[in-house]
Amino acid sequence: MKSIVNRIYNCIEDELKSEKLQKIPRTTYQDISNYIKTTGNLADKNENNLSSNLARREKDILVQLSIRLLEIRIGKISLHIDKEANSMNLTPEEKYLIDPSLTSQKRFDKLRKAIIHGQTSVLGNVSDLISSKYVVVRFVEPVSSLIGVDLAKYGPFKNQDVAVLPLDNVKPLLKQGIVQELDLEI
């Protein structure tokens, strides 16, 4: 049976030999993650024996190969985003990565048409949508009450409190290291 490292290396070689996106198993990245998880116990960071060193090195190589494969494939997809978006050769993880690009392309087309046709209401809706965007954050420092750009009162907040705040209020708090943005997508 071919090792997972060899499998990923061969996938990279196949991708580099062709301009078209190659078909890889749908579970490729999950297989890699599972392999790293199951062999992770062998790579004890505190031990300096041969099996731990080999396991750590194998993990490092596998991670580097996996990231390289993903970079190559996403690069190809980016060149032909419209054609590749519905390609059967994409893994779920790759579809997750290109979804924002597809949304961006659709938004660009919408704005372009609005400008060409003088649809100021569409542009106004975009402005309203962006100014009303909210973000989930965790406070890493206590903060007294604040007034949001939406004129609502927020707080006071203690360390580790979680809140939903207007994006425009979050930006300076992020810069000052007072909050951390939470990713609730996954």
C-alpha positions as CSV (number, residue, x, y, z in Angstrom):
1,M,0.0,0.0,0.0
2,K,1.3,3.4,-1.0
3,S,2.1,5.7,1.9
4,I,0.1,8.9,2.3
5,V,3.2,11.0,1.8
6,N,3.8,9.3,-1.5
7,R,0.2,9.7,-2.5
8,I,0.2,13.4,-1.9
9,Y,3.6,13.8,-3.6
10,N,2.2,12.0,-6.7
11,C,-0.9,14.3,-6.6
12,I,1.5,17.3,-6.7
13,E,3.4,15.9,-9.6
14,D,0.2,15.2,-11.5
15,E,-1.0,18.8,-10.9
16,L,2.3,20.3,-12.0
17,K,2.3,18.2,-15.3
18,S,-1.2,19.5,-16.3
19,E,-2.8,22.8,-16.8
20,K,-6.2,21.3,-15.9
21,L,-7.3,20.5,-12.4
22,Q,-6.7,16.9,-11.7
23,K,-9.2,14.6,-10.0
24,I,-8.1,13.7,-6.5
25,P,-10.1,11.8,-3.9
26,R,-12.8,13.9,-2.3
27,T,-11.4,13.0,1.2
28,T,-7.8,13.8,0.5
29,Y,-7.4,16.6,3.1
30,Q,-9.5,14.7,5.6
31,D,-7.3,11.6,5.1
32,I,-4.2,13.7,5.7
33,S,-5.7,15.2,8.8
34,N,-6.8,11.8,10.1
35,Y,-3.4,10.4,9.5
36,I,-1.7,13.2,11.3
37,K,-4.1,12.8,14.2
38,T,-3.7,9.1,14.5
39,T,0.1,9.2,14.3
40,G,0.4,12.3,16.4
41,N,0.9,10.2,19.5
42,L,4.0,8.7,18.1
43,A,5.5,12.2,17.6
44,D,5.9,13.0,21.3
45,K,7.4,16.5,21.4
46,N,9.2,15.7,24.7
47,E,10.9,12.6,23.5
48,N,14.1,12.5,21.5
49,N,14.1,8.9,20.3
50,L,14.2,7.7,16.8
51,S,10.5,6.9,16.4
52,S,9.4,10.3,17.8
53,N,11.9,12.1,15.6
54,L,10.8,10.2,12.5
55,A,7.1,10.7,13.2
56,R,7.6,14.4,13.7
57,R,9.6,14.7,10.5
58,E,7.0,12.7,8.6
59,K,4.3,15.0,9.9
60,D,6.2,18.1,8.9
61,I,6.8,16.7,5.4
62,L,3.1,15.7,5.0
63,V,1.9,19.2,6.2
64,Q,4.3,20.9,3.7
65,L,3.2,18.7,0.8
66,S,-0.5,19.1,1.7
67,I,-0.2,22.9,1.8
68,R,1.7,22.9,-1.5
69,L,-1.0,20.7,-3.1
70,L,-3.7,23.1,-1.9
71,E,-1.8,26.1,-3.2
72,I,-1.2,24.6,-6.6
73,R,-4.9,23.6,-7.0
74,I,-6.3,26.9,-5.7
75,G,-3.9,28.7,-8.1
76,K,-5.3,26.7,-11.0
77,I,-8.9,27.3,-9.8
78,S,-8.3,31.1,-9.5
79,L,-7.2,31.3,-13.1
80,H,-10.5,29.9,-14.3
81,I,-12.8,30.6,-11.4
82,D,-16.0,30.6,-13.5
83,K,-15.2,27.3,-15.2
84,E,-13.7,25.5,-12.2
85,A,-16.3,26.6,-9.6
86,N,-18.6,23.8,-10.5
87,S,-15.9,21.3,-11.3
88,M,-16.3,17.8,-10.1
89,N,-12.6,17.7,-9.3
90,L,-12.9,20.0,-6.3
91,T,-12.7,18.7,-2.8
92,P,-15.1,20.2,-0.2
93,E,-12.3,22.1,1.4
94,E,-11.4,23.7,-2.0
95,K,-15.0,24.6,-2.6
96,Y,-15.0,26.3,0.8
97,L,-11.9,28.3,-0.2
98,I,-13.2,29.5,-3.5
99,D,-16.8,30.4,-2.4
100,P,-15.8,33.9,-1.3
101,S,-14.2,34.5,-4.7
102,L,-17.4,33.5,-6.4
103,T,-19.4,35.8,-4.1
104,S,-16.9,38.6,-4.8
105,Q,-17.2,38.1,-8.6
106,K,-21.0,38.3,-8.3
107,R,-20.8,41.4,-6.2
108,F,-18.5,43.0,-8.6
109,D,-20.9,42.3,-11.5
110,K,-23.8,43.7,-9.5
111,L,-21.9,46.9,-8.7
112,R,-20.7,47.2,-12.3
113,K,-24.2,46.9,-13.6
114,A,-25.5,49.4,-11.0
115,I,-22.9,52.0,-12.0
116,I,-23.6,51.4,-15.7
117,H,-27.3,51.7,-15.3
118,G,-27.3,54.5,-12.8
119,Q,-28.9,52.4,-10.1
120,T,-28.1,54.6,-7.1
121,S,-30.5,52.6,-4.9
122,V,-28.4,49.5,-5.3
123,L,-25.3,51.4,-4.3
124,G,-27.2,52.9,-1.3
125,N,-28.2,49.4,-0.2
126,V,-24.6,48.2,-0.4
127,S,-23.5,51.2,1.7
128,D,-26.3,50.4,4.3
129,L,-25.4,46.7,4.3
130,I,-21.7,47.4,5.0
131,S,-22.3,50.0,7.7
132,S,-24.7,47.7,9.5
133,K,-22.4,44.7,9.6
134,Y,-21.9,43.2,13.1
135,V,-19.0,41.0,14.4
136,V,-18.8,38.6,17.3
137,V,-15.9,39.4,19.7
138,R,-14.4,38.2,23.0
139,F,-13.0,40.9,25.3
140,V,-9.5,40.2,26.6
141,E,-9.6,43.4,28.7
142,P,-12.4,45.0,30.7
143,V,-14.1,47.9,29.0
144,S,-16.6,50.4,30.3
145,S,-19.8,51.1,28.2
146,L,-19.5,52.3,24.7
147,I,-21.8,53.8,22.2
148,G,-21.9,52.0,18.8
149,V,-22.1,53.6,15.4
150,D,-25.7,52.4,15.5
151,L,-26.1,54.7,18.5
152,A,-26.9,51.7,20.8
153,K,-25.2,51.4,24.2
154,Y,-22.9,48.4,24.6
155,G,-21.3,47.1,27.8
156,P,-19.7,47.3,30.3
157,F,-17.6,44.3,29.5
158,K,-15.4,42.1,31.7
159,N,-12.5,40.0,30.6
160,Q,-13.7,37.0,28.5
161,D,-17.2,38.5,27.8
162,V,-18.5,37.8,24.3
163,A,-20.5,40.4,22.4
164,V,-21.9,41.2,19.0
165,L,-20.8,44.7,18.1
166,P,-20.9,46.9,14.9
167,L,-17.8,46.3,12.7
168,D,-16.8,49.9,12.7
169,N,-16.6,49.8,16.6
170,V,-14.7,46.6,16.5
171,K,-11.9,47.8,14.3
172,P,-10.2,50.2,16.8
173,L,-10.8,47.7,19.6
174,L,-8.9,45.0,17.6
175,K,-6.1,47.4,16.9
176,Q,-5.7,48.1,20.6
177,G,-5.8,44.4,21.5
178,I,-8.9,44.8,23.6
179,V,-11.0,42.2,21.7
180,Q,-10.5,39.1,19.6
181,E,-12.8,38.4,16.7
182,L,-14.5,35.1,16.9
183,D,-14.9,33.0,13.8
184,L,-18.3,31.4,14.1
185,E,-18.3,30.1,10.5
186,I,-17.0,26.6,11.3
